[in-house]
């Protein structure tokens, strides 16, 4: 095995004109990707929502608590939600997510419950830690009050996003989330294609993704 490995490496060295122990050649400037130039906050937010829409996500801008509760009631009716699970972060409590769901006669299942019980929920509600306008991608980190299952197991995922979480590049998201136990990157609902390239939504995750921008003061 070692001899075969050395033979392969020798061929690669010869192809690149390098000897054993030679330093790697510098990366040419043409191979480097420059940092993405961002537009203004409103343009970035518009691009994010546009890209999410292209990925079969449903977006909404929420301007007040009254608007939020009305939108939530509309979603509950449209998706036939009877059970829901949600994060228990201070932000979610400030928005009154769990209370609003209970007022709509939705049973709240703790995200720490048995995974089969969480999977029986029609709706999972989470916050968003970072969002990338260029690709419509959401980044969610996990912690005891923000478990991954809330975004992965229920049939419908509702992500509540503050404009302040927009980020220009993925490298910045990685830098901010490197100490998190787990991070989930979400670009639209779950997608699966079979050998005949027939695309199906929701086989290995949420069938629908709703992203609401929480713009209330």
C-alpha positions in Angstrom: 0.0 0.0 0.0 2.8 2.5 0.9 4.7 1.7 -2.3 1.5 2.3 -4.4 0.9 5.6 -2.5 4.5 6.8 -3.2 4.2 5.9 -6.9 1.0 8.0 -7.2 2.6 10.9 -5.3 5.7 10.7 -7.6 3.5 11.0 -10.6 1.8 14.0 -9.2 5.1 15.6 -8.3 6.4 15.1 -11.8 3.3 16.5 -13.3 3.6 19.6 -11.2 7.4 19.8 -11.4 7.9 19.5 -7.7 10.2 17.5 -5.6 9.6 15.8 -2.2 9.2 18.5 0.6 8.8 21.4 -1.9 6.5 24.1 -0.6 3.1 24.4 -2.3 2.9 26.9 -5.1 1.0 30.2 -4.1 -2.6 30.4 -5.2 -2.8 32.7 -8.3 -4.9 35.8 -7.8 -7.3 34.6 -10.5 -8.3 31.6 -8.3 -9.3 33.7 -5.4 -12.9 34.7 -4.8 -13.3 38.3 -3.7 -15.6 39.1 -0.8 -19.1 39.7 -2.0 -20.1 43.3 -2.3 -23.4 44.0 -0.5 -26.1 46.4 -1.5 -28.1 48.4 1.0 -30.2 46.7 3.8 -33.5 46.9 1.9 -32.0 45.6 -1.4 -30.3 42.7 0.5 -33.6 41.8 2.2 -35.4 41.9 -1.1 -32.9 39.6 -2.7 -33.1 37.2 0.2 -36.9 36.9 -0.1 -36.7 36.6 -3.8 -34.2 33.7 -3.6 -36.2 32.0 -1.0 -39.2 32.2 -3.3 -37.3 30.7 -6.2 -36.6 27.7 -3.8 -40.3 27.1 -3.2 -40.3 29.0 0.1 -43.1 31.3 1.2 -42.1 34.7 2.5 -43.9 37.4 4.4 -42.9 40.7 6.1 -44.5 41.2 9.5 -44.8 44.8 10.7 -46.7 44.4 14.0 -47.8 41.9 16.6 -51.3 42.1 15.3 -50.0 41.3 11.8 -48.0 38.4 13.2 -51.0 36.8 15.0 -53.2 37.2 11.9 -50.5 35.6 9.7 -50.1 32.8 12.2 -53.8 32.1 12.3 -53.9 32.1 8.5 -51.0 29.6 8.4 -52.6 27.3 11.0 -55.8 27.1 9.0 -54.1 26.6 5.6 -51.8 23.8 6.9 -54.3 22.2 9.2 -51.9 22.5 12.2 -53.0 20.7 15.4 -49.6 20.3 17.0 -46.5 22.5 16.9 -43.1 22.6 18.5 -41.0 25.7 18.8 -37.8 27.1 20.2 -37.9 28.6 23.7 -35.4 31.4 23.2 -36.0 34.9 24.8 -36.7 36.2 21.3 -39.4 33.7 20.7 -40.9 34.5 24.1 -40.8 38.2 23.4 -42.8 37.6 20.2 -45.3 35.4 22.2 -45.0 32.5 19.7 -46.1 29.7 22.1 -48.9 31.9 23.6 -50.2 32.8 20.1 -50.3 29.1 19.1 -52.2 28.1 22.3 -54.7 30.9 21.6 -55.3 29.2 18.3 -56.0 25.8 20.0 -52.7 24.4 18.8 -51.1 21.8 21.2 -47.4 22.7 22.0 -45.1 19.7 22.0 -41.7 20.4 23.8 -38.8 20.0 21.3 -37.1 17.9 24.0 -39.9 15.3 23.8 -39.6 11.9 22.1 -38.6 12.4 18.5 -41.6 10.5 17.2 -43.9 12.9 19.1 -42.0 15.9 17.7 -42.3 14.4 14.2 -46.0 14.1 14.6 -46.2 17.9 14.8 -47.4 19.7 11.7 -45.5 22.8 12.5 -42.0 23.7 13.8 -41.3 27.4 14.6 -37.7 28.6 14.9 -35.7 31.8 14.8 -32.8 32.4 12.4 -29.2 33.1 13.3 -27.9 34.2 9.9 -29.3 34.5 6.4 -27.5 34.7 3.0 -29.3 36.9 0.4 -27.3 35.5 -2.5 -28.6 32.0 -2.1 -31.7 32.4 0.1 -30.0 30.2 2.8 -30.9 30.3 6.5 -28.4 29.3 9.2 -29.7 27.9 12.5 -27.5 27.0 15.4 -28.5 24.4 18.0 -28.6 24.7 21.8 -30.9 23.3 24.5 -33.5 26.1 23.9 -33.1 25.9 20.1 -33.0 22.2 19.1 -32.5 21.0 15.5 -35.6 18.8 15.5 -37.8 21.9 15.4 -36.6 22.7 11.9 -36.1 19.2 10.6 -39.0 16.9 11.7 -42.4 18.8 11.4 -44.1 18.9 8.0 -44.0 22.7 8.0 -41.1 24.9 9.1 -41.8 28.5 10.0 -38.6 30.6 10.4 -38.9 34.0 12.0 -36.1 36.3 10.9 -34.9 39.7 12.0 -33.3 41.9 9.3 -30.2 42.2 11.5 -29.2 38.6 10.8 -28.4 39.1 7.1 -24.8 38.3 6.3 -22.8 38.9 3.1 -20.9 35.6 2.8 -20.9 32.0 4.1 -17.4 32.4 5.6 -18.8 35.0 8.0 -21.6 32.6 9.0 -19.0 29.9 9.7 -16.9 32.3 11.8 -19.9 33.2 13.9 -21.2 29.7 14.4 -18.0 27.7 14.8 -18.5 27.3 18.6 -22.1 26.0 18.1 -22.7 22.3 18.8 -24.5 21.9 15.4 -25.5 24.2 12.7 -28.2 23.7 10.0 -28.1 25.4 6.6 -31.5 25.6 5.0 -32.2 26.5 1.4 -35.9 25.9 0.8 -38.0 22.8 1.7 -36.5 19.3 1.7 -35.8 18.1 -1.8 -35.3 14.5 -3.1 -34.9 13.3 -6.6 -35.1 9.6 -7.7 -33.0 8.0 -10.4 -35.3 9.4 -13.0 -34.8 12.9 -11.6 -38.4 13.2 -10.4 -38.2 15.9 -7.7 -40.3 15.4 -4.5 -40.6 17.8 -1.6 -40.7 16.8 2.0 -39.3 13.3 1.9 -36.4 13.9 4.3 -37.5 17.1 6.0 -40.2 19.8 6.0 -42.4 19.8 2.9 -42.9 23.6 3.1 -40.8 26.5 4.4 -42.3 29.8 5.5 -39.9 32.7 6.2 -41.3 35.8 7.9 -39.3 38.9 8.4 -40.1 40.3 11.9 -39.9 44.1 11.3 -41.8 45.3 14.4 -39.9 47.5 16.9 
